[in-house]
Amino acid sequence: MRIMLRPSPYPDRMTQLAGDRAALVALLRVRPDKLTWPEITTEVVEIGSAMAVWDRHVPATLLGSADEEALAAAAADIELWESQGHRFLTILDDDYPSRLRGIHEAPPVLFGNGTLRGDDPAVSVVGSREASERGLAIARSVATSLAQEGVTVLAGLALGIDTAAHLAALEAGGRTVAVIGTGINKTYPAANGDLHRVIAKEGLLLSQFWPDAPPQKHTFLMRNATMSGYGVATVVVEAGEQSGARAQARMAVAHGRPVILTDLVVERNDWAKALVDRPGVHVATALDDVMTVVRQLTAERAAVQDQLRVLLSA
């Protein structure tokens, strides 16, 4: 039973936002009532205030020391992260990627290094770490063409297909975004240390994990869900029966995002064959097939933006 309520209302909007950011971090750490991260995220979005959710699940007492310490520690950590040069975003922030906010697995917090765009026209180019020469060539061609048309190349900074896509986008003078499966202070794999730093400087590096979080098997699957949600489509170049790219293709279908499978991946995998007849799934036998789908998506996006401009100006 609540004995004493915390002071509310906030003196200004900025103070309220700072309080919500700290409250969300504290909620994710404390997990009151054994709430999961998705449950916390859903409740925070529904109510529109992390502090209100904190007050609901962490009743204030006359002493109020433990919960106030948790909030103070969260606020101090946010200040530390930002002093390290990281952009810290919560799902309540206006500049949180708009497309990503719409999926069930939307991360409650994001850490970014580089240039953030709220509505980024990005296409995932994903595939096997142990890619064939043909697969690497396809990844480079797709990424180069996307970059040349002003489409952001999205990948996971893994070896193989991801690395080929990131490098090709940079070489073409385009934008690339890396969604990583570790904390933003970690460099994984070590062989991509230089690429990690270049993308953070010239594109965008994104992580949904605490900054010092190590690589774990489940974090890469969570990363794949984020990539699907962030982008407008997923291109699977080459992938095995148990790969993360396979998981992302299935997630993208569930998210209502188009999936483009190369004939290479369809020929070699039963999971890809099973997806072929699903709505929004395309099979590409040539680069032109990939770009035809992407151009259609780009045109549809432009039409929607035009309609919004007309409505806002009316």
Buried (B, 14 or more C-beta within 10 A) or exposed (E): EEEEEBEEEBEEEEEBBBBBBBBBBBBBEBBBEEBEBEEBBBBBBEEEBBBBBBBBBBBBEEEBEEBBEBBEBBBEBBEEBEEEEBBBBBBBBEEBBEBBBEBEBBBBBBBBBBBBBEEBBBBBBBBBBEBBEEBBEBBBBBBBBBBEBEBBBBBBBBBBBBBBBBBBBBEBEBBBBBBBBBBBBBBBBEEBEEBBEBBBEBBBBBBBBBBEBEBEEEBBBBBBBBBBBBBBBBBBBBBBEEBBBBBBBBBBBEBEBBBBBBBBBBEBBEBBBEBEEEEBBBBBEEBEBBBBBBEEBBEEEEEEEEEEEEEEEE
